[in-house]
Amino acid sequence: MDVFDKEKRSKIMRNIKGKNTSIEIKLRKLIYSLGYRYRLHYASLPGKPDIVFPGRKKVIFIHGCFWHQHTWCKRGSKPKSNLEYWLPKLKKNVERDKKKQEEIMALGWNPLIVWECELKAKNREALIEKITSFLEEEE
């Protein structure tokens, strides 16, 4: 059962942003501090990747664990109420993510997914390693 009434939950969900989220901004600051420069939300690429490195032909998608169903994270768990609405919606998100990644690769670009839970302070060094090895690897 939801802890909020239907009206309050609806208001909360309406206020969720699609871009320039707190996790996006946190990752962008980290990448910038590592000395990398990037472009944002390239509309000419499938899925409008969150962070784009045109010279390297690499993109980063930042995924919220719930919205993109991160299976290795407790935040990626299934909702407990209104399943007839949520399960198809979340499944469609995952399918769309996969399709957009395939389309990007077909264009010769290399995608990387960074999960919301990877931005936690205790994961910082592992995330830095993940990003730098992704950006520095040769095609």
C-alpha positions as CSV (number, residue, x, y, z in Angstrom):
1,M,0.0,0.0,0.0
2,D,1.2,3.5,-0.9
3,V,2.1,5.8,2.0
4,F,0.6,8.8,0.1
5,D,-2.9,9.3,-1.1
6,K,-3.6,9.2,-4.8
7,E,-3.6,13.0,-5.2
8,K,-0.3,13.5,-3.3
9,R,1.4,10.6,-5.2
10,S,0.3,12.2,-8.5
11,K,1.8,15.5,-7.6
12,I,5.1,13.9,-6.6
13,M,5.3,12.0,-9.9
14,R,4.5,15.1,-12.0
15,N,7.4,16.9,-10.4
16,I,10.0,14.3,-11.5
17,K,12.3,15.8,-14.1
18,G,13.5,14.1,-17.3
19,K,16.8,15.9,-17.6
20,N,19.2,17.9,-15.4
21,T,18.3,15.7,-12.5
22,S,20.4,15.8,-9.3
23,I,22.1,12.5,-10.3
24,E,22.9,13.9,-13.8
25,I,24.4,17.1,-12.3
26,K,26.5,15.1,-9.8
27,L,27.9,12.9,-12.5
28,R,28.6,15.8,-14.8
29,K,30.5,17.6,-12.0
30,L,32.6,14.5,-11.4
31,I,33.4,14.0,-15.1
32,Y,34.3,17.7,-15.5
33,S,36.6,17.5,-12.4
34,L,38.4,14.6,-14.1
35,G,39.2,17.0,-17.0
36,Y,36.8,15.7,-19.6
37,R,34.6,18.0,-21.6
38,Y,31.3,16.9,-23.0
39,R,28.0,17.9,-24.6
40,L,24.5,17.4,-23.2
41,H,21.4,15.7,-24.5
42,Y,22.4,15.3,-28.1
43,A,19.1,15.4,-29.9
44,S,20.6,14.0,-33.1
45,L,21.5,10.7,-31.4
46,P,18.8,8.0,-30.5
47,G,17.6,8.4,-26.9
48,K,19.2,11.8,-26.5
49,P,22.1,10.6,-24.4
50,D,22.7,12.5,-21.1
51,I,26.4,13.1,-21.7
52,V,28.1,13.0,-25.1
53,F,31.7,13.0,-26.1
54,P,31.6,13.7,-29.8
55,G,35.3,13.4,-30.5
56,R,35.5,10.0,-28.9
57,K,32.1,8.8,-30.3
58,K,31.0,7.8,-26.8
59,V,27.9,8.5,-24.8
60,I,26.8,8.1,-21.2
61,F,23.3,7.4,-20.1
62,I,22.5,8.1,-16.4
63,H,19.8,5.7,-15.2
64,G,17.7,6.0,-12.1
65,C,17.6,2.6,-10.5
66,F,13.8,2.5,-10.1
67,W,12.8,4.0,-13.5
68,H,15.2,1.8,-15.4
69,Q,14.9,-1.3,-13.2
70,H,18.4,-1.9,-12.0
71,T,18.2,-5.5,-11.0
72,W,21.3,-5.4,-8.7
73,C,20.0,-2.6,-6.6
74,K,17.3,-2.5,-3.9
75,R,16.0,0.8,-5.5
76,G,15.3,-1.1,-8.6
77,S,12.6,-3.2,-6.9
78,K,9.1,-3.5,-8.3
79,P,6.4,-1.2,-6.8
80,K,4.0,-2.8,-4.4
81,S,0.8,-1.0,-5.5
82,N,-0.9,-0.2,-8.8
83,L,1.0,-3.0,-10.6
84,E,-1.3,-3.0,-13.6
85,Y,0.1,0.5,-14.4
86,W,3.7,0.2,-13.2
87,L,4.8,-3.1,-14.5
88,P,4.1,-2.4,-18.2
89,K,5.5,1.1,-17.8
90,L,8.8,0.0,-16.3
91,K,9.1,-2.9,-18.7
92,K,8.7,-0.5,-21.6
93,N,11.4,1.8,-20.2
94,V,13.8,-1.1,-20.1
95,E,12.9,-2.2,-23.6
96,R,13.3,1.4,-24.9
97,D,16.7,1.7,-23.2
98,K,18.0,-1.5,-24.9
99,K,16.7,-0.4,-28.3
100,K,18.3,3.1,-28.0
101,Q,21.7,1.5,-27.0
102,E,21.5,-0.8,-30.0
103,E,20.7,2.1,-32.3
104,I,23.6,4.1,-31.0
105,M,26.0,1.2,-31.5
106,A,24.7,0.8,-35.0
107,L,25.8,4.4,-35.7
108,G,29.3,3.6,-34.5
109,W,29.0,5.1,-31.0
110,N,29.9,3.4,-27.8
111,P,27.4,3.7,-24.9
112,L,28.0,3.4,-21.1
113,I,25.3,3.2,-18.5
114,V,25.9,4.8,-15.1
115,W,23.3,3.8,-12.4
116,E,22.1,6.1,-9.7
117,C,23.4,3.9,-7.0
118,E,26.9,4.1,-8.4
119,L,27.0,7.8,-7.5
120,K,27.0,7.1,-3.8
121,A,30.2,8.3,-2.0
122,K,31.3,4.8,-1.1
123,N,31.4,3.9,-4.8
124,R,33.3,7.0,-5.9
125,E,36.6,5.4,-6.7
126,A,35.0,2.5,-8.6
127,L,32.9,5.0,-10.6
128,I,36.0,7.1,-11.5
129,E,37.7,3.9,-12.7
130,K,34.6,2.9,-14.7
131,I,34.4,6.3,-16.4
132,T,38.1,6.8,-17.1
133,S,38.6,3.3,-18.5
134,F,35.5,3.8,-20.7
135,L,36.7,7.2,-22.0
136,E,40.3,6.2,-22.5
137,E,39.8,2.8,-24.2
138,E,40.5,2.7,-27.9
139,E,38.0,1.5,-30.3
